[in-house]
């Protein structure tokens, strides 16, 4: 038997399980890392003083059973260029770990006109000043061309001192093991005030101007069809040295306006812009529902075009829908959405399902996990998501290995809105082996706002979630709104019995 067993051929294939980086935390990181299991790229964001040649990690975990080479939980690594990490279990998967580091730089001269131009690649600074100033006797207001606290300058840059900028001024900047040579160019300009840019949204126009830093900048605006100018209240304006910006609220959609910068008795050039239209959210009253296959509640009319979806398709594989219509509404008429967190399964076999409703669609079931498409096409720039909600919390009694410290704490509901630059719906996967979730800190997010609440409410309450924009010029391509009865439901962590009601959502386009 021993001889024969040596001749038996094992034709059983090894299981193919993608090996992932499940968590990565660098020392002195500036924000949470972004883990993309589709591209197998992990991006860490580091504070400006971190030496990219000597990066260490306080947390590094991979798919259970796998082996990483190198093991980033030990030692120091050079992340001046992307680092390859092989993770092996039956097969080898190559991940890329890369670093992003933002160094805040500035250089201001007394009396300068407009904003300083900082070119970190060319290592140069460009500043405009009025023609009336003596370039050989300009006063330095402030300067920072390297990381805080660890940078030295030769010659020294001292605020309040006078420097000769009549010719290109060179300064040596040293930090960590880096030595950079920066050149400062100062050039005279004739105009004391300029209207640099204007970006029109639906009911708001963002305006940008420049003037001498010794003047106070402001803006005027009018309809293109009118002749009388309106002064923008200073409470809407922010000024930093010779650059200033602001926003003009309470405007009419699809209307042409003229704007200009002003400083004392000086007027800048005029810019014509046209405000955008406004658009309501489809089915945002949550009145339309139909029952599919006698167990899957769908938040749209039968035969209609879906805009919202839920995880009911996944929950129904082991039980019943956990997102259902309810006549408990804020108005007393129509329907609302009731989101329940509950254990779904039979004979104790299953997992926690957190009730959620979102803009997008449920694609398919992956075992006991789900694959979703997030987002609906949208290219406007609202300022707020408004609506009504009611929540009843319970103590968290189901957790996965990553969130065990939450057990016994009150659960929290989560409502968020994001505008993104996706080129297609974003695939969400809850399977830990190839998990991909929405990340509010990702580069694809143009604007974001959220509401998190833990407690029990007696009645509906109104809410307003203001969108915080990271980019005022790029138009979004998708909108993502998600409501969840358990904040960590994507990780199958939450409280059996937590309930969230949502009703009457709308978008606001004004400030």
C-alpha positions as CSV (number, residue, x, y, z in Angstrom):
1,X,0.0,0.0,0.0
2,X,2.9,2.4,0.8
3,X,4.4,1.6,-2.7
4,X,1.1,2.1,-4.4
5,X,0.3,5.3,-2.6
6,X,3.5,6.8,-3.9
7,X,2.2,6.3,-7.4
8,X,-1.2,8.0,-6.8
9,X,-1.4,11.3,-8.7
10,X,-3.1,14.2,-6.9
11,X,-5.2,16.0,-9.6
12,X,-7.1,18.1,-7.1
13,X,-6.4,21.8,-7.8
14,X,-5.4,24.2,-5.0
15,X,-8.2,26.6,-4.1
16,X,-7.7,30.1,-5.7
17,X,-8.2,32.6,-2.9
18,X,-7.0,36.2,-3.6
19,X,-4.6,37.3,-0.9
20,X,-5.1,40.8,0.2
21,X,-3.7,43.5,2.5
22,X,-6.5,43.9,4.9
23,X,-5.1,46.7,7.0
24,X,-2.0,48.9,6.9
25,X,-1.1,51.8,9.3
26,X,2.1,53.7,8.9
27,X,3.8,55.6,11.7
28,X,3.0,59.3,11.4
29,X,0.4,58.9,8.7
30,X,-1.8,61.9,7.9
31,X,-5.0,60.0,7.1
32,X,-6.2,56.5,6.7
33,X,-4.6,54.3,4.0
34,X,-6.5,53.5,0.8
35,X,-6.6,49.8,0.1
36,X,-7.7,48.9,-3.5
37,X,-8.1,45.1,-3.7
38,X,-9.1,45.3,-7.4
39,X,-5.8,46.9,-8.5
40,X,-4.0,45.4,-5.5
41,X,-2.6,48.8,-4.5
42,X,-2.3,50.1,-1.0
43,X,-1.6,53.9,-0.6
44,X,-0.4,55.3,2.6
45,X,-0.6,59.1,3.3
46,X,2.3,60.4,5.4
47,X,2.9,63.6,7.4
48,X,5.2,66.1,5.7
49,X,8.1,65.5,8.1
50,X,8.4,61.7,7.5
51,X,11.5,60.6,5.8
52,X,10.2,58.6,2.8
53,X,13.4,56.5,2.8
54,X,12.7,55.2,6.3
55,X,9.0,54.4,6.6
56,X,7.8,52.0,9.3
57,X,4.4,50.5,10.0
58,X,2.6,50.1,13.3
59,X,-0.1,47.7,11.8
60,X,0.1,45.4,8.8
61,X,-2.3,42.5,8.3
62,X,-3.1,40.3,5.3
63,X,-5.6,37.6,4.5
64,X,-5.6,34.9,7.2
65,X,-3.2,32.1,6.4
66,X,-1.1,34.1,3.9
67,X,2.5,35.0,4.0
68,X,3.9,38.5,3.0
69,X,7.3,39.1,1.5
70,X,8.5,41.5,2.8
71,X,6.6,41.5,6.1
72,X,5.9,45.3,6.6
73,X,5.1,44.8,10.3
74,X,8.9,44.8,10.8
75,X,11.7,47.1,9.7
76,X,12.0,50.3,7.7
77,X,11.2,50.7,4.0
78,X,12.1,53.1,1.2
79,X,8.8,54.5,-0.3
80,X,10.3,57.1,-2.5
81,X,9.1,54.7,-5.2
82,X,6.4,52.0,-5.1
83,X,7.2,48.9,-3.1
84,X,6.3,45.4,-4.3
85,X,4.9,43.0,-1.7
86,X,4.2,39.4,-2.5
87,X,1.4,37.7,-0.6
88,X,1.3,33.9,-0.9
89,X,-1.2,31.1,0.0
90,X,-1.3,28.4,-2.7
91,X,-0.7,31.2,-5.3
92,X,1.2,34.4,-5.1
93,X,-0.4,37.8,-5.5
94,X,1.8,40.9,-6.0
95,X,0.6,44.0,-4.2
96,X,2.0,47.5,-4.6
97,X,2.5,49.8,-1.5
98,X,3.1,53.4,-2.3
99,X,3.2,56.6,-0.3
100,X,1.8,60.1,-0.9
101,X,3.2,63.0,1.1
102,X,2.0,66.6,0.9
103,X,4.3,69.4,2.1
104,X,2.6,72.7,2.7
105,X,4.7,75.5,1.2
106,X,4.2,79.3,1.1
107,X,6.2,82.5,0.4
108,X,4.7,85.9,1.0
109,X,6.1,89.4,0.4
110,X,4.6,92.6,1.8
111,X,2.4,94.4,-0.7
112,X,2.4,91.5,-3.2
113,X,-0.5,91.3,-5.8
114,X,-2.4,88.0,-5.9
115,X,-1.5,84.6,-4.8
116,X,2.1,83.2,-4.8
117,X,2.8,80.5,-7.4
118,X,4.7,77.6,-5.9
119,X,6.2,75.1,-8.3
120,X,7.6,72.2,-6.3
121,X,8.8,70.2,-9.4
122,X,10.8,73.2,-10.8
123,X,11.6,74.4,-7.3
124,X,10.6,77.9,-8.0
125,X,8.4,80.7,-6.6
126,X,6.8,83.4,-8.6
127,X,5.3,86.6,-7.0
128,X,3.8,89.7,-8.5
129,X,4.2,93.1,-6.9
130,X,3.0,96.6,-7.8
131,X,5.2,98.6,-10.2
132,X,5.6,101.3,-7.5
133,X,7.6,99.0,-5.2
134,X,11.5,98.9,-5.0
135,X,12.4,95.3,-5.9
136,X,15.7,95.7,-4.0
137,X,14.0,96.5,-0.7
138,X,11.1,94.1,-0.3
139,X,10.0,92.9,3.1
140,X,9.5,89.2,3.6
141,X,6.2,88.4,5.4
142,X,6.6,84.7,5.8
143,X,8.1,81.7,4.1
144,X,8.0,77.9,4.3
145,X,9.5,75.7,1.5
146,X,10.1,72.4,3.4
147,X,8.6,70.3,6.2
148,X,7.7,72.1,9.5
149,X,10.4,72.2,12.2
150,X,13.1,70.2,10.4
151,X,13.9,72.5,7.5
152,X,16.9,75.0,7.4
153,X,17.4,77.8,4.8
154,X,20.6,79.3,3.4
155,X,20.5,82.2,3.4
156,X,18.1,82.4,6.4
157,X,14.6,83.5,5.7
158,X,13.5,85.9,8.5
159,X,10.0,87.5,8.5
160,X,10.2,91.3,8.7
161,X,13.6,91.4,7.1
162,X,14.2,93.2,3.7
163,X,15.7,91.2,0.7
164,X,16.9,92.2,-2.8
165,X,14.5,90.6,-5.3
166,X,15.6,92.7,-8.2
167,X,17.2,89.6,-9.7
168,X,16.3,85.9,-9.2
169,X,16.8,85.1,-5.5
170,X,18.3,81.6,-4.7
171,X,17.8,79.8,-1.4
172,X,19.1,76.3,-0.3
173,X,16.4,74.2,1.5
174,X,17.6,71.3,3.6
175,X,15.5,68.6,5.4
176,X,16.1,65.0,6.3
177,X,18.8,63.9,3.8
178,X,17.4,66.2,1.0
179,X,19.0,69.4,-0.3
180,X,16.9,71.5,-2.7
181,X,17.7,74.7,-4.4
182,X,14.8,77.0,-4.9
183,X,14.6,80.2,-6.9
184,X,12.3,83.1,-6.1
185,X,11.2,85.3,-9.0
186,X,9.5,88.7,-8.3
187,X,8.0,90.6,-11.1
188,X,6.2,94.0,-11.2
189,X,2.6,94.3,-12.6
190,X,0.6,97.3,-13.6
191,X,-2.9,96.3,-12.3
192,X,-3.6,96.5,-8.6
193,X,-6.7,94.3,-8.7
194,X,-7.7,91.4,-11.0
195,X,-10.7,89.1,-11.3
196,X,-8.9,85.7,-11.6
197,X,-11.8,83.2,-12.0
198,X,-15.5,82.6,-11.4
199,X,-17.1,79.2,-11.2
200,X,-20.9,79.0,-11.4
201,X,-23.0,76.3,-9.6
202,X,-26.8,76.2,-9.6
203,X,-27.5,78.9,-7.0
204,X,-23.9,79.9,-6.0
205,X,-21.0,81.5,-7.8
206,X,-17.4,81.0,-6.5
207,X,-15.2,84.0,-7.2
208,X,-11.4,84.5,-7.0
209,X,-9.5,87.8,-7.2
210,X,-6.1,89.3,-6.5
211,X,-4.9,92.7,-5.3
212,X,-2.1,94.3,-3.3
213,X,-1.8,92.6,0.1
214,X,-2.1,96.1,1.7
215,X,-5.7,96.5,0.2
216,X,-8.9,94.8,1.2
217,X,-10.4,92.8,-1.7
218,X,-14.1,92.4,-2.4
219,X,-16.5,91.5,-5.2
220,X,-19.4,93.0,-7.1
221,X,-22.0,91.1,-9.2
222,X,-25.1,91.7,-11.3
223,X,-27.4,89.9,-13.7
224,X,-26.2,90.3,-17.3
225,X,-29.6,91.8,-18.1
226,X,-29.2,94.5,-15.5
227,X,-26.8,97.5,-15.0
228,X,-26.7,98.0,-11.2
229,X,-23.9,96.3,-9.3
230,X,-24.4,94.5,-6.0
231,X,-21.6,94.5,-3.3
232,X,-20.9,91.0,-1.9
233,X,-21.0,91.0,1.9
234,X,-17.5,90.7,3.4
235,X,-18.8,87.7,5.5
236,X,-18.7,85.6,2.3
237,X,-15.1,86.6,1.5
238,X,-11.7,85.2,2.7
239,X,-8.4,87.0,2.1
240,X,-4.9,85.6,2.4
241,X,-2.2,88.1,1.6
242,X,-2.9,89.4,-2.0
243,X,-5.3,86.6,-2.9
244,X,-9.0,86.6,-1.9
245,X,-12.0,84.5,-2.7
246,X,-15.6,84.2,-1.9
247,X,-19.0,82.8,-2.8
248,X,-22.1,84.6,-4.0
249,X,-25.2,82.8,-2.6
250,X,-29.0,83.1,-3.2
251,X,-28.8,83.3,-7.0
252,X,-31.2,82.1,-9.7
253,X,-30.5,78.9,-11.6
254,X,-29.9,79.1,-15.4
255,X,-29.2,82.8,-15.3
256,X,-26.2,84.8,-16.7
257,X,-24.3,86.9,-14.2
258,X,-21.4,89.3,-14.4
259,X,-18.8,89.4,-11.6
260,X,-15.7,91.6,-10.9
261,X,-13.1,92.0,-8.1
262,X,-12.8,95.3,-6.3
263,X,-10.2,96.8,-3.9
264,X,-10.8,100.2,-2.6
265,X,-11.5,102.4,-5.7
266,X,-9.9,99.9,-8.1
267,X,-12.0,97.6,-10.3
268,X,-10.9,94.3,-11.9
269,X,-11.9,92.8,-15.2
270,X,-15.4,91.5,-15.7
271,X,-16.3,87.8,-16.1
272,X,-19.6,86.5,-17.4
273,X,-20.9,83.1,-16.1
274,X,-24.2,81.3,-16.2
275,X,-25.6,79.3,-13.3
276,X,-26.5,75.7,-13.7
277,X,-30.0,74.1,-13.4
278,X,-31.3,72.2,-10.3
279,X,-32.5,68.6,-10.1
280,X,-34.5,66.6,-7.5
281,X,-33.6,63.2,-6.3
282,X,-35.8,60.5,-7.9
283,X,-38.0,58.5,-5.6
284,X,-36.6,60.3,-2.6
285,X,-39.9,60.2,-0.7
286,X,-39.5,56.4,-0.6
287,X,-43.2,55.9,-1.5
288,X,-42.7,53.4,-4.4
289,X,-42.2,49.7,-3.5
290,X,-43.0,46.3,-4.9
291,X,-42.5,42.7,-3.7
292,X,-40.3,40.5,-5.9
293,X,-40.7,36.7,-5.6
294,X,-42.9,37.3,-2.5
295,X,-39.9,38.1,-0.3
296,X,-37.6,40.8,-1.8
297,X,-38.9,44.3,-1.2
298,X,-37.7,46.7,-4.0
299,X,-37.8,50.5,-3.5
300,X,-39.2,51.4,-6.9
301,X,-42.4,50.8,-8.9
302,X,-42.8,47.4,-10.5
303,X,-41.7,47.8,-14.1
304,X,-40.2,51.2,-13.3
305,X,-36.6,52.4,-13.4
306,X,-34.7,51.8,-10.2
307,X,-32.7,54.6,-8.6
308,X,-32.3,53.2,-5.0
309,X,-31.6,49.7,-4.0
310,X,-31.0,47.6,-0.8
311,X,-29.3,44.5,0.4
312,X,-32.6,42.6,0.4
313,X,-31.5,40.2,-2.3
314,X,-28.7,39.0,-0.1
315,X,-30.7,39.0,3.1
316,X,-33.5,37.0,1.4
317,X,-31.1,34.1,0.6
318,X,-31.1,33.3,4.3
319,X,-34.3,34.9,5.5
320,X,-36.5,37.8,4.7
321,X,-36.0,41.4,3.6
322,X,-34.5,43.7,6.3
323,X,-35.4,46.9,4.4
324,X,-39.2,47.2,4.0
325,X,-41.8,49.9,3.3
326,X,-43.6,51.3,6.3
327,X,-46.6,53.7,6.8
328,X,-44.7,55.2,9.8
329,X,-43.9,58.4,7.9
330,X,-43.1,62.0,8.8
331,X,-46.2,63.3,7.1
332,X,-48.6,60.6,8.1
333,X,-49.2,59.6,4.5
334,X,-47.5,57.5,1.9
335,X,-44.5,55.3,2.7
336,X,-41.1,55.5,4.2
337,X,-38.1,53.1,4.4
338,X,-37.6,51.0,7.5
339,X,-34.0,49.7,7.8
340,X,-33.5,46.8,10.2
341,X,-30.3,45.2,11.5
342,X,-30.9,41.6,12.3
343,X,-29.4,38.2,12.2
344,X,-30.5,36.4,9.0
345,X,-30.2,32.7,8.8
346,X,-31.8,29.4,9.8
347,X,-31.0,27.2,12.8
348,X,-28.4,29.7,13.9
349,X,-26.4,29.5,10.7
350,X,-26.0,32.8,8.9
351,X,-24.7,36.3,9.6
352,X,-25.8,39.7,10.7
353,X,-27.5,41.8,8.0
354,X,-27.5,45.6,8.4
355,X,-30.4,47.2,6.7
356,X,-29.2,49.7,4.1
357,X,-30.6,51.7,1.2
358,X,-28.4,53.4,-1.4
359,X,-28.2,55.0,-4.8
360,X,-27.1,52.2,-7.0
361,X,-28.0,48.5,-7.6
362,X,-27.4,45.1,-6.0
363,X,-25.5,43.0,-8.6
364,X,-25.3,39.5,-7.1
365,X,-24.7,37.3,-4.1
366,X,-21.2,36.1,-3.4
367,X,-21.7,33.2,-1.0
368,X,-23.2,34.9,2.0
369,X,-21.7,38.3,0.9
370,X,-22.9,40.8,-1.6
371,X,-21.5,42.6,-4.7
372,X,-23.1,46.0,-5.3
373,X,-22.8,48.9,-7.8
374,X,-22.6,52.2,-6.1
375,X,-23.6,55.5,-7.6
376,X,-26.0,57.1,-10.1
377,X,-24.9,59.5,-12.9
378,X,-25.1,63.1,-11.6
379,X,-23.2,66.3,-12.7
380,X,-24.6,69.1,-10.5
381,X,-23.1,70.6,-7.3
382,X,-25.7,70.7,-4.5
383,X,-24.7,72.1,-1.1
384,X,-26.8,69.9,1.3
385,X,-28.7,66.7,1.6
386,X,-31.9,67.3,3.6
387,X,-34.5,64.8,5.0
388,X,-36.0,63.2,8.0
389,X,-34.9,60.2,10.1
390,X,-35.7,58.3,13.3
391,X,-33.4,55.8,14.9
392,X,-33.6,53.2,17.7
393,X,-30.3,51.8,18.8
394,X,-29.4,48.6,20.6
395,X,-26.1,47.2,22.0
396,X,-23.8,45.7,19.4
397,X,-23.9,41.9,19.8
398,X,-22.3,40.7,16.5
399,X,-18.8,41.7,15.5
400,X,-16.1,40.4,13.1
401,X,-12.5,40.0,14.2
402,X,-11.6,43.6,13.2
403,X,-14.2,45.3,15.3
404,X,-14.4,43.1,18.5
405,X,-13.8,46.1,20.7
406,X,-17.2,47.5,19.7
407,X,-19.1,44.6,21.2
408,X,-21.6,45.8,23.9
409,X,-21.5,49.4,22.8
410,X,-24.6,51.1,21.4
411,X,-24.9,50.8,17.6
412,X,-24.9,53.9,15.3
413,X,-26.8,54.7,12.2
414,X,-25.0,56.3,9.3
415,X,-26.3,58.5,6.5
416,X,-23.8,60.0,4.0
417,X,-23.7,61.7,0.6
418,X,-20.7,61.9,-1.8
419,X,-20.1,63.4,-5.2
420,X,-17.4,61.5,-7.2
421,X,-15.6,61.5,-10.5
422,X,-16.2,57.8,-11.2
423,X,-16.4,56.9,-14.9
424,X,-18.7,53.9,-14.1
425,X,-20.6,52.6,-11.0
426,X,-18.2,51.7,-8.2
427,X,-18.2,48.0,-7.3
428,X,-18.6,47.2,-3.6
429,X,-17.6,43.8,-2.3
430,X,-18.2,42.7,1.3
431,X,-16.3,39.4,1.0
432,X,-13.3,39.7,3.3
433,X,-11.2,37.8,0.7
434,X,-11.6,40.6,-1.9
435,X,-13.3,43.3,0.1
436,X,-13.7,46.7,-1.6
437,X,-15.7,49.4,0.2
438,X,-16.4,53.0,-0.2
439,X,-13.7,55.3,1.2
440,X,-14.6,58.9,1.9
441,X,-10.9,59.8,1.8
442,X,-10.3,58.4,-1.7
443,X,-9.1,60.7,-4.5
444,X,-12.3,60.0,-6.4
445,X,-14.4,61.9,-3.8
446,X,-15.1,65.6,-4.8
447,X,-17.5,66.4,-2.0
448,X,-18.7,64.5,1.1
449,X,-20.9,64.9,4.1
450,X,-22.3,62.5,6.8
451,X,-24.5,62.1,9.8
452,X,-23.7,59.5,12.5
453,X,-26.1,59.0,15.4
454,X,-26.2,56.6,18.3
455,X,-29.3,56.8,20.5
456,X,-33.1,56.3,20.5
457,X,-35.5,58.9,19.2
458,X,-39.2,59.2,20.0
459,X,-40.1,60.8,16.7
460,X,-38.8,61.7,13.3
461,X,-36.3,64.6,13.3
462,X,-35.1,66.7,10.3
463,X,-31.5,66.7,9.3
464,X,-29.2,68.7,7.0
465,X,-25.9,67.3,5.8
466,X,-23.7,70.0,4.3
467,X,-21.4,68.8,1.5
468,X,-17.7,69.7,2.1
469,X,-16.1,70.3,-1.3
470,X,-12.5,69.4,-1.9
471,X,-12.6,70.6,-5.5
472,X,-14.7,73.6,-6.5
473,X,-14.0,73.4,-10.2
474,X,-14.4,69.7,-11.3
475,X,-18.0,68.7,-12.0
476,X,-19.0,65.4,-10.5
477,X,-20.1,62.4,-12.6
478,X,-21.8,60.3,-9.9
479,X,-23.8,60.9,-6.7
480,X,-23.7,58.3,-3.8
481,X,-26.2,58.4,-1.0
482,X,-26.2,55.6,1.6
483,X,-28.3,55.1,4.7
484,X,-27.4,52.2,7.1
485,X,-29.0,51.1,10.4
486,X,-25.5,50.0,11.5
487,X,-22.4,52.0,10.7
488,X,-20.2,49.0,10.4
489,X,-22.7,46.8,8.7
490,X,-20.3,46.3,5.8
491,X,-18.1,44.3,8.2
492,X,-21.1,42.4,9.5
493,X,-20.9,44.2,12.8
494,X,-23.9,45.7,14.6
495,X,-26.8,45.3,16.9
496,X,-29.6,42.9,16.3
497,X,-32.7,45.0,16.7
498,X,-31.3,48.4,15.6
499,X,-33.9,50.2,13.4
500,X,-33.5,53.3,11.1
501,X,-36.4,55.1,9.4
502,X,-35.7,57.5,6.5
503,X,-38.2,59.7,4.6
504,X,-38.6,62.7,2.4
505,X,-35.0,63.3,1.1
506,X,-34.1,66.3,-1.0
507,X,-31.1,68.3,-2.3
508,X,-30.4,72.0,-1.6
509,X,-28.3,74.1,-3.9
510,X,-27.8,77.2,-1.9
511,X,-25.9,78.3,1.3
